[in-house]
Amino acid sequence: MRTVLVSACLVGRRCRHDGDHCEVPWLREKLIRKGYEIGAFCPEEAGGLPTPRSSAQIAGGGGGAVLDGEAAVLTRDGIDVTRAFVLGAEEAARLASVSGAELAILKDRSPSCGVREIWREGLVVSGEGVTTALLRRCGVRVMTAEEWSVDPDSR
């Protein structure tokens, strides 16, 4: 059985910064029907952050820049949580490696999981989150649930 990494909030786990989820109701069933084992994870929790927690944004670049030490992840109160975001991304990459996952379906606009867009310095901009950037560097294909629904067999 193939494993797919999935943002836990997309499959109903209350792990978003505000303690809620953003479940995509059809996602779990469709993944199982396609023969996937779901590896649900929250990189922010895996990096040691509590739920609920202050919302955060990337300052000074995108996820790749954070990994390269050229940008930071800051809470709305200005607290630097970069290390937790990097640790969470590293754990996601480790999970992908040990499970053989070649695909991740992640929550767009998140500073961790953003696939096409992220919050940066108060605006939604094109870019990728820290976890997305590291997974892509490791050769994992990263998509939003909406992208995957259009082409569920893409790898």
trRosetta pair geometry for C-beta under 8 A, 3 or more apart (Angstrom, degrees):
i j d omega theta_ij theta_ji phi_ij phi_ji
1 35 6.2 -148 -137 172 77 79
1 36 7.1 117 175 -150 91 20
1 37 4.7 84 130 -30 123 108
2 35 6.3 65 28 118 97 93
2 36 5.4 -50 86 -111 90 68
2 37 6.9 -178 89 19 37 79
2 100 7.7 -108 -140 107 61 105
2 101 7.7 102 173 -116 76 57
2 102 7.6 -55 -160 28 113 97
2 103 7.7 40 156 27 121 114
3 36 6.9 96 -135 -167 19 80
3 37 4.8 -38 -100 72 70 99
3 38 7.7 152 -153 -96 69 6
3 39 5.0 45 -179 -26 112 118
3 99 4.0 -71 74 159 163 120
3 100 6.2 112 32 68 110 76
3 101 4.4 -78 99 -78 97 89
4 31 6.1 -121 49 -149 139 124
4 36 4.5 -7 1 -165 113 137
4 37 7.4 158 19 71 66 47
4 38 6.3 -29 67 -112 87 53
4 39 6.7 -171 86 25 35 87
4 101 6.0 127 -115 -142 23 108
4 103 4.8 -31 -123 88 94 102
4 104 6.8 160 -176 -100 72 32
4 105 6.2 29 159 -2 120 101
5 39 4.7 -43 -100 81 59 110
5 41 6.3 -33 -159 25 98 114
5 92 6.4 95 -171 -162 154 93
5 95 6.3 108 -101 108 122 119
5 96 5.8 -55 -33 -82 138 88
5 99 7.6 135 -62 64 89 145
5 101 5.0 89 -25 158 91 164
5 103 7.4 -175 30 102 72 51
5 104 4.0 -19 70 -113 105 90
5 105 7.4 177 91 27 56 58
5 106 7.7 7 113 -65 97 90
5 135 7.5 -136 62 -121 148 143
5 140 7.3 5 26 -171 127 146
6 10 5.7 -112 171 68 100 121
6 11 5.7 67 122 -25 135 121
6 27 7.2 141 -149 150 140 130
6 31 7.3 -59 -62 -79 143 166
6 38 5.4 -29 15 -158 132 96
6 39 6.7 141 16 70 74 53
6 40 5.2 -35 74 -99 96 65
6 41 7.6 128 68 23 48 66
6 104 7.2 -176 -73 -160 35 62
6 105 4.9 -3 -112 63 79 97
6 106 7.6 -171 -150 -77 38 47
7 10 4.6 85 75 -5 92 108
7 11 7.9 160 89 1 54 82
7 40 7.6 0 115 -150 18 73
7 41 7.5 -66 -121 73 32 57
7 42 7.0 63 -162 -100 67 62
7 105 7.1 -104 9 107 81 65
7 106 4.8 96 -39 -140 111 56
7 107 4.2 -109 94 -17 173 96
7 110 7.4 149 -125 8 148 159
7 113 4.9 42 -88 -135 129 165
8 11 6.2 -71 -156 47 41 94
8 13 3.9 -32 158 48 104 136
8 15 5.1 37 90 26 122 144
8 21 7.9 -92 126 -125 72 105
8 40 4.2 91 -103 168 75 100
8 41 5.7 -135 -40 83 103 7
8 42 4.4 -65 30 -48 124 88
8 45 7.9 -29 35 25 146 133
9 12 7.8 147 -168 10 31 6
9 13 6.1 -86 -82 69 38 77
9 14 7.7 64 -116 -118 77 19
9 15 5.4 -122 -67 59 86 87
9 16 5.0 78 -115 -56 141 88
9 20 7.9 61 -146 109 111 61
9 21 4.7 -177 -156 -146 70 68
9 22 5.1 36 147 30 110 82
9 23 7.3 -123 159 -61 54 52
9 42 6.8 82 -30 -99 86 107
9 107 5.8 6 67 -58 118 149
10 21 7.9 -155 -43 -180 13 95
10 22 6.5 -22 -90 86 52 82
10 23 6.5 101 -180 -126 29 38
10 24 5.1 -7 -168 8 88 102
10 27 5.8 -27 152 66 104 169
10 105 6.7 -120 93 119 165 102
10 106 7.8 -161 -22 -147 140 23
10 107 5.8 -164 -53 -69 104 93
10 145 5.9 173 -157 -54 135 131
11 23 6.4 36 -166 -126 10 86
11 24 7.7 -35 -76 43 47 78
11 27 6.3 -114 -88 91 77 119
11 28 5.1 99 -136 -71 102 107
11 38 6.4 104 -85 174 163 149
11 40 5.2 -97 47 -103 137 132
12 21 5.2 58 -154 155 30 166
12 23 4.1 31 -78 -92 68 128
12 28 7.7 -25 -3 -38 112 137
13 21 5.9 143 73 -102 31 123
13 40 6.3 132 -11 158 134 135
13 42 6.9 -126 101 -42 132 119
14 19 5.7 14 167 170 107 58
14 20 5.9 -58 -139 -144 87 17
14 21 5.0 -84 -87 -41 52 94
14 51 7.0 145 126 150 75 140
15 21 7.0 49 22 -95 64 80
15 42 4.0 -112 144 -76 149 159
15 44 7.4 155 156 62 101 104
15 45 5.5 -68 -158 -30 120 133
15 51 5.2 -96 -141 -88 52 157
16 19 6.7 -53 70 27 77 14
16 20 5.0 -25 48 66 127 66
16 21 6.2 174 -12 -95 107 28
16 22 6.5 83 -63 -18 137 96
16 51 7.4 98 64 -139 31 114
16 52 7.9 -2 97 -119 63 80
17 44 7.4 -52 -75 133 79 169
17 51 7.4 -131 -124 -124 22 76
17 52 6.2 60 160 -161 45 77
17 53 5.1 -84 -143 68 76 79
17 54 6.8 -39 -171 111 120 18
17 55 4.7 116 120 -90 162 62
17 56 7.1 -176 -97 4 143 78
18 52 5.6 2 -158 -132 21 121
18 55 7.5 1 -50 -65 86 98
19 51 5.6 131 -100 164 64 89
19 52 3.8 -57 -43 -65 98 102
22 107 6.4 98 65 -128 131 128
23 27 7.7 -148 -176 30 67 117
24 27 4.0 68 89 -25 109 121
24 145 4.6 -164 -45 169 175 169
26 29 6.0 -73 -162 50 51 107
26 30 5.4 43 151 -22 86 117
26 149 7.6 64 96 -109 126 125
27 30 6.0 -66 -145 40 25 107
27 31 6.2 23 162 -19 65 109
27 105 7.1 -179 -159 125 126 151
27 145 5.2 -61 -96 -138 126 126
28 31 6.0 -60 -150 35 26 110
28 32 6.4 21 157 -15 63 109
28 38 6.6 -30 -130 -57 77 160
29 32 5.9 -59 -149 38 29 109
29 33 6.2 30 154 -20 65 110
30 33 5.6 -53 -144 37 31 114
30 34 6.3 25 156 -14 64 109
30 149 7.2 22 133 -110 170 82
30 152 6.7 -117 159 -112 115 148
31 34 5.9 -63 -150 41 29 106
31 36 4.3 -68 178 62 88 126
31 38 5.7 80 115 -74 147 103
31 105 7.8 -125 -86 13 129 149
32 35 7.8 65 179 -58 31 14
32 36 6.7 -91 -80 60 30 73
32 38 7.4 -48 -64 -27 81 109
34 152 5.6 -128 -94 154 154 127
34 153 7.6 -153 -152 -80 126 69
37 99 7.9 -137 87 -168 118 121
39 95 5.9 160 165 162 139 122
39 99 5.5 -41 -69 -102 152 177
39 101 6.1 -93 27 -66 143 143
41 46 6.1 14 -179 -43 108 135
41 91 7.4 -161 -177 119 141 106
41 92 6.1 169 101 -102 144 84
41 95 6.1 170 -46 25 158 174
42 45 4.1 54 90 18 115 110
42 46 6.3 167 87 -14 57 87
42 51 7.7 11 127 -58 163 134
42 88 7.6 -53 129 -153 55 127
43 46 5.2 -56 -138 43 36 115
43 47 6.0 38 159 -22 68 106
43 85 7.2 54 132 -150 112 55
43 88 3.1 105 170 154 78 113
43 89 5.7 45 -162 -66 140 47
43 91 6.6 164 -129 63 74 103
43 92 5.1 -34 -90 -40 111 123
43 112 4.5 177 71 -173 123 137
43 113 6.8 159 20 -58 121 89
43 130 7.5 -165 130 84 148 101
43 131 4.4 -151 -39 -74 168 139
44 47 5.8 -54 -149 36 28 111
44 49 4.7 -47 166 52 86 130
44 51 7.9 103 103 -70 112 93
44 53 7.1 -150 156 46 129 149
44 84 6.8 45 -153 140 61 110
44 85 6.9 -13 -104 -99 72 68
44 88 5.5 -6 -70 -94 23 167
44 112 5.4 -123 -50 -39 88 151
45 48 7.8 117 -180 -16 32 8
45 49 6.2 -91 -90 66 35 75
45 50 7.8 48 -116 -130 76 16
45 51 6.1 -27 -86 -30 109 112
45 88 7.4 101 52 -115 38 121
46 87 7.1 -159 121 122 78 85
46 88 4.4 116 74 -128 94 76
46 91 4.1 -142 158 76 132 153
46 92 7.0 142 67 -46 159 75
47 83 7.6 156 -177 120 113 57
47 84 3.7 109 138 177 117 66
47 85 5.8 12 -118 -68 175 18
47 86 7.2 112 -126 56 128 41
47 87 4.0 126 -131 76 80 96
47 88 3.1 -62 -38 -40 106 94
47 89 7.6 26 -72 -2 121 60
47 91 7.1 -150 -64 10 62 125
48 84 5.1 -115 57 -125 92 102
48 87 6.4 18 0 86 104 147
48 88 7.9 -129 11 -58 63 91
49 53 4.9 7 167 -85 110 167
49 81 6.5 41 -86 -164 126 133
49 84 5.0 91 -45 168 98 148
49 88 7.7 -32 10 -54 104 134
50 53 5.3 143 73 -71 68 100
53 56 7.8 -14 122 -26 112 104
53 75 7.7 -110 154 -112 91 123
54 75 3.8 52 104 -162 130 126
54 76 5.5 -137 177 30 108 88
54 77 5.7 -68 -147 4 162 105
54 79 7.0 99 58 38 148 119
55 75 6.9 121 78 -152 38 71
55 76 5.3 43 67 -29 87 115
55 119 7.9 -4 162 76 114 161
56 73 5.2 41 162 170 129 97
56 74 6.3 170 -151 89 85 28
56 75 4.9 -55 -92 -93 82 52
56 76 7.3 -122 -89 -28 36 64
56 81 5.6 -84 -108 51 148 133
56 85 7.5 -145 117 -65 154 127
56 111 5.2 -84 102 28 96 154
57 73 7.2 -178 91 -150 25 66
57 74 6.4 -23 62 63 72 77
57 76 7.5 73 -1 -77 102 66
57 111 5.8 -170 -129 -74 26 129
57 118 7.7 130 -151 153 73 94
57 119 4.4 -89 -116 116 101 100
57 120 5.9 155 175 -111 104 27
57 121 6.5 178 135 -40 135 28
57 122 7.2 36 -158 -43 177 38
58 61 6.6 -83 154 78 119 53
58 62 6.3 69 124 -129 161 29
58 63 6.9 -98 -91 -66 154 53
58 65 7.7 110 177 67 126 108
58 66 6.1 -95 -133 -54 113 123
58 71 5.7 32 -180 148 99 130
58 72 7.4 160 -154 87 58 37
58 73 5.6 -39 -97 -97 61 72
58 111 5.1 161 -38 -137 86 103
58 118 5.8 14 18 143 123 139
58 119 7.3 139 20 87 75 59
58 120 4.9 -35 72 -106 89 88
58 121 7.9 -56 89 -25 57 71
58 127 7.4 -124 60 124 146 147
58 129 7.5 -169 -40 -125 130 59
58 130 7.6 164 -88 -46 121 92
59 71 6.3 176 85 -170 48 87
59 72 5.2 -14 58 65 99 86
59 73 7.4 159 13 -102 79 21
59 74 5.2 16 -10 8 127 118
59 120 7.1 151 -90 -160 33 76
59 121 5.8 97 -117 -70 71 88
60 65 6.5 -145 115 133 84 139
60 70 6.7 -150 134 138 116 67
60 71 3.8 -176 87 -122 95 80
60 72 6.2 56 28 18 125 73
61 64 7.3 -94 149 71 119 71
61 65 2.8 -13 119 50 150 163
61 66 6.9 -170 83 -38 107 64
61 70 5.7 43 -5 107 159 99
61 71 3.4 -130 42 -56 103 139
61 120 7.8 -133 83 -139 14 138
61 127 8.0 160 158 -142 50 141
62 65 5.5 103 50 12 53 102
62 66 7.4 -97 117 -6 35 91
62 71 7.0 116 34 31 23 165
62 118 6.4 141 -133 27 83 147
62 120 7.3 -61 -88 -78 61 142
62 127 3.7 -151 -110 -163 119 118
62 128 5.6 67 171 48 124 62
62 129 7.8 -100 -177 -78 81 17
62 133 6.8 143 130 -71 97 133
63 66 5.5 -50 -150 30 37 113
63 67 6.6 36 153 -17 67 102
63 89 7.7 149 -168 -101 113 148
63 111 7.7 153 -83 -179 90 57
63 114 7.1 -173 -40 60 123 101
63 118 7.2 170 -37 -66 93 156
63 127 7.0 149 -2 158 82 97
63 128 4.7 -73 24 106 126 79
63 129 4.7 77 -73 137 131 21
63 130 4.2 -165 -142 -78 95 33
63 131 7.2 -84 -148 27 141 36
63 132 5.7 131 35 60 171 86
63 133 3.4 -175 114 -16 113 127
63 134 7.4 -107 157 -17 117 73
64 67 5.6 -53 -151 36 35 111
64 68 6.2 23 154 -9 67 111
64 128 7.0 57 -23 67 89 110
64 133 4.3 -163 -64 -150 65 137
64 137 7.8 133 -113 -54 93 118
65 68 5.7 -61 -143 47 32 106
65 70 4.2 -85 -166 78 86 103
65 71 3.7 63 115 -3 112 117
66 69 7.9 46 178 -65 29 20
66 70 7.6 -92 -63 57 21 63
66 71 4.8 -64 -68 78 62 95
66 72 6.7 119 -118 -103 88 15
66 73 6.0 33 -125 -36 139 94
66 82 6.1 -161 -159 -144 103 99
66 85 6.5 -41 162 105 148 131
66 86 6.8 -154 142 -72 102 93
66 130 4.9 -60 80 -100 142 104
66 133 7.4 142 49 43 96 152
67 86 6.6 139 -106 -118 61 99
67 89 7.1 -99 -88 103 106 159
67 130 6.4 146 -52 -149 88 82
67 133 5.7 -150 -12 111 133 129
67 134 5.9 157 -95 -72 141 91
67 137 7.6 -160 138 -16 170 153
68 71 8.0 54 59 14 85 81
72 80 5.6 -54 -175 -133 129 99
72 82 4.7 -78 -148 -65 72 127
73 80 7.3 103 75 -160 57 57
73 81 5.2 -67 105 75 102 80
73 82 4.7 145 32 -89 84 58
73 84 7.9 -106 81 62 133 85
73 85 4.5 70 19 -7 160 153
73 111 5.4 120 -132 158 115 140
73 130 6.8 -53 -54 -39 136 137
74 78 5.7 -16 -177 -140 122 34
74 79 6.6 146 -158 67 69 36
74 80 5.8 -36 -100 -94 76 51
74 81 7.0 137 -117 19 22 81
74 82 7.9 -5 -57 -47 56 85
75 78 6.7 -41 70 28 75 20
75 79 4.4 9 28 48 117 91
75 81 5.9 76 -41 -14 90 123
80 83 7.8 64 134 -1 93 87
81 84 4.8 -40 180 38 86 118
81 85 6.1 91 122 -24 85 98
82 85 5.8 -64 -153 38 33 110
82 86 6.2 28 155 -16 70 107
83 86 5.8 -56 -147 38 31 109
83 87 6.2 32 155 -19 66 107
84 87 5.7 -53 -144 38 31 112
84 88 6.3 33 155 -20 63 107
85 88 5.7 -52 -147 36 30 113
85 89 6.5 31 153 -19 63 105
85 111 6.6 -60 -123 125 141 106
85 112 5.9 -146 -143 -91 92 87
85 130 4.6 94 156 37 109 164
85 131 7.8 -115 -176 -39 78 81
86 89 5.6 -53 -148 36 33 112
86 90 6.3 36 152 -21 65 105
86 130 6.4 -101 -82 179 51 138
87 90 5.6 -53 -148 35 32 113
87 91 6.5 33 152 -19 64 103
88 91 5.7 -52 -149 34 33 111
88 92 6.5 36 151 -20 64 102
88 112 6.0 -41 105 -132 137 131
88 130 7.5 83 73 95 99 122
88 131 6.3 -60 117 -75 95 112
89 92 5.6 -51 -151 34 35 113
89 93 6.5 34 151 -18 65 103
89 112 6.9 -159 -68 -151 87 86
89 130 4.7 -108 -57 133 138 94
89 131 4.2 -154 -107 -95 81 58
89 133 7.4 -13 -147 61 145 84
89 134 4.2 114 166 16 116 146
89 135 7.6 -121 -161 -31 86 77
90 93 5.6 -52 -149 36 34 112
90 94 6.4 37 150 -21 65 104
90 134 6.9 -94 -73 -179 46 163
91 94 5.4 -50 -147 35 34 115
91 95 6.4 37 153 -20 65 103
92 95 5.7 -52 -148 36 32 112
92 96 6.4 34 152 -20 64 104
92 104 7.5 50 177 -118 118 149
92 131 4.9 54 29 -151 160 111
92 134 6.9 116 73 84 109 120
92 135 6.1 -59 126 -67 117 107
93 96 5.6 -50 -148 34 33 114
93 97 6.4 34 153 -21 64 106
93 134 5.2 -85 -55 140 125 114
93 135 6.1 -155 -88 -87 77 59
93 138 5.0 155 -141 -40 105 157
93 140 7.8 -150 -118 -5 67 134
94 97 5.7 -56 -150 35 31 112
94 98 6.3 18 160 -9 68 108
95 98 6.2 -59 -139 42 29 100
95 99 5.8 9 167 -2 66 118
95 101 7.1 11 126 16 79 133
96 99 6.4 -70 -138 49 21 98
96 100 7.9 -104 171 77 52 6
96 101 4.4 -93 -136 64 68 105
96 102 7.9 115 -169 -72 102 24
96 104 6.9 -54 -93 -60 122 115
96 135 6.2 129 -40 -130 160 94
96 138 6.3 115 89 110 140 143
96 140 5.1 -60 -157 -75 152 142
97 100 7.8 22 178 -68 23 34
97 138 7.1 -91 -63 -175 95 138
101 104 6.6 73 146 -66 127 78
101 140 6.4 25 114 -126 89 120
102 139 7.5 -48 -138 128 78 90
102 140 6.1 -169 -162 -127 33 64
102 141 6.3 31 148 15 75 95
102 155 5.9 20 116 -168 128 98
103 140 6.8 178 -81 -171 12 84
103 141 5.1 -21 -107 68 67 98
103 142 7.9 154 -162 -85 50 32
103 143 7.1 -18 -164 15 95 107
103 148 7.9 103 177 -110 127 122
103 155 6.4 -93 -62 -134 114 62
104 132 7.7 -162 94 -111 134 66
104 135 5.3 -34 11 -180 151 161
104 140 5.3 46 -10 151 109 126
104 141 7.2 176 25 88 68 48
104 142 4.8 -16 69 -109 102 76
104 143 7.5 158 84 26 53 62
105 142 7.9 163 -88 -158 23 56
105 143 5.7 -28 -108 76 69 83
105 144 7.0 57 -160 179 75 16
105 145 5.5 75 178 -80 119 63
105 148 5.3 -33 -107 -25 120 153
106 110 7.3 -112 161 44 102 127
106 113 3.7 -154 178 -171 114 103
106 114 7.6 -55 124 6 119 7
106 115 5.4 149 73 -58 102 103
106 129 7.5 -133 147 43 142 128
106 131 6.9 177 -127 97 150 118
106 132 5.9 -149 68 -80 161 99
106 142 5.8 -12 13 -164 121 104
106 143 7.6 138 25 72 73 33
106 144 7.0 -67 70 -98 58 50
107 110 4.8 63 95 -17 102 130
107 113 4.5 64 50 97 76 137
107 114 7.6 -39 102 -76 62 42
107 115 8.0 174 89 -16 19 98
107 144 7.7 63 -131 -129 19 82
108 113 7.4 -90 -64 116 19 88
108 114 5.6 54 -158 -139 47 60
108 115 4.9 -65 -93 32 82 93
108 116 5.7 -12 -132 38 121 84
108 117 5.5 51 175 47 104 87
108 144 4.9 -8 -41 -102 113 123
109 114 5.4 113 -39 -106 4 100
109 117 5.1 -5 -83 99 70 98
109 118 6.2 144 -148 -116 36 29
109 119 6.1 54 -179 -33 83 83
109 124 6.2 -32 -125 -128 107 109
110 113 4.0 28 67 48 134 84
110 114 5.0 -164 57 -46 54 72
110 118 7.1 -51 79 -122 27 79
110 129 5.3 -6 97 -76 76 153
111 114 6.6 14 -87 -11 16 116
111 118 5.9 86 -100 -160 50 112
111 119 6.4 -60 -59 54 89 89
111 129 5.3 124 156 -130 23 101
111 130 6.6 24 148 -5 73 99
112 129 4.7 40 110 163 15 137
112 130 5.5 -45 -125 48 50 93
112 131 4.6 35 173 -3 80 115
112 132 7.7 124 144 -11 46 81
113 129 5.0 14 33 49 15 154
113 131 5.5 -14 -83 60 57 125
113 132 6.1 100 -159 -43 34 100
114 117 5.8 -107 -161 89 114 39
114 118 3.8 -171 45 -80 177 83
114 119 7.9 -162 -71 6 142 59
114 127 6.5 31 120 98 137 75
114 128 5.6 178 99 -152 88 35
114 129 3.7 125 29 -36 81 96
114 132 6.0 -98 77 3 52 144
115 128 6.4 -1 -150 -121 20 86
115 129 7.6 -24 -46 12 36 97
115 132 5.6 -176 -99 -119 50 147
115 142 5.5 -162 -123 136 98 103
115 143 6.4 57 -150 -165 152 17
115 144 4.9 -152 46 -54 151 82
115 147 7.5 -130 132 7 153 140
116 126 6.7 -51 166 -139 69 72
116 128 7.5 4 -78 -83 15 72
116 144 6.8 -49 -1 -33 108 124
117 124 5.3 22 173 -180 125 96
117 125 6.6 162 -150 82 78 28
117 126 6.1 -58 -99 -105 68 36
117 127 6.7 58 -142 43 30 64
118 124 7.4 174 89 -146 25 58
118 125 6.4 -26 64 62 72 77
118 127 4.5 -61 21 83 112 106
118 128 6.7 50 -37 137 121 3
118 129 5.5 150 -99 -71 120 71
119 122 7.5 21 -176 -96 93 5
119 123 7.2 158 -151 80 59 28
119 124 6.0 -40 -93 -91 61 61
119 125 7.9 101 -135 18 18 78
120 123 6.2 -30 69 65 69 78
120 125 4.9 -47 36 30 116 124
120 127 6.4 47 -31 34 136 154
128 132 4.2 -124 -177 98 107 127
128 133 5.1 139 107 -61 119 80
128 136 7.2 -11 169 -1 166 141
128 142 7.7 90 -144 91 126 147
129 132 4.7 93 55 12 77 107
129 133 6.9 -139 95 -9 38 89
130 133 5.9 -55 -149 33 27 112
130 134 6.6 18 157 -12 63 106
131 134 6.0 -59 -148 39 32 105
131 135 6.1 30 157 -18 68 108
132 135 5.9 -57 -144 39 28 109
132 136 6.2 27 158 -17 64 108
132 142 4.9 145 -143 155 87 167
133 136 6.0 -59 -150 38 26 109
133 137 6.5 28 152 -20 63 107
134 137 5.5 -52 -149 34 35 114
134 138 6.4 28 153 -14 66 108
135 138 5.6 -63 -151 42 33 108
135 140 4.0 -62 175 63 93 127
135 142 5.4 104 94 -63 128 121
136 139 7.7 75 -174 -54 32 11
136 140 6.6 -90 -77 64 32 72
136 141 8.0 54 -108 -114 72 26
136 142 5.8 -73 -63 5 91 121
141 154 7.3 -140 153 128 157 93
141 155 6.2 161 10 170 151 40
143 147 4.1 -131 -170 86 104 123
143 148 4.7 126 109 -55 135 88
143 154 7.5 104 -61 81 152 122
144 147 4.7 99 51 5 78 101
144 148 7.0 -146 91 -3 42 87
145 148 5.7 -58 -148 40 32 111
145 149 6.3 37 153 -28 67 104
146 149 5.7 -49 -147 28 31 113
146 150 7.1 31 154 -19 60 101
147 150 6.0 -58 -161 30 34 110
147 151 7.1 -33 163 38 66 94
148 151 7.0 -93 -147 68 30 60
148 152 5.7 59 167 -103 77 63
148 154 7.6 -136 -124 47 59 104
149 152 6.6 12 -123 -61 24 95
151 154 4.2 42 131 -23 115 118
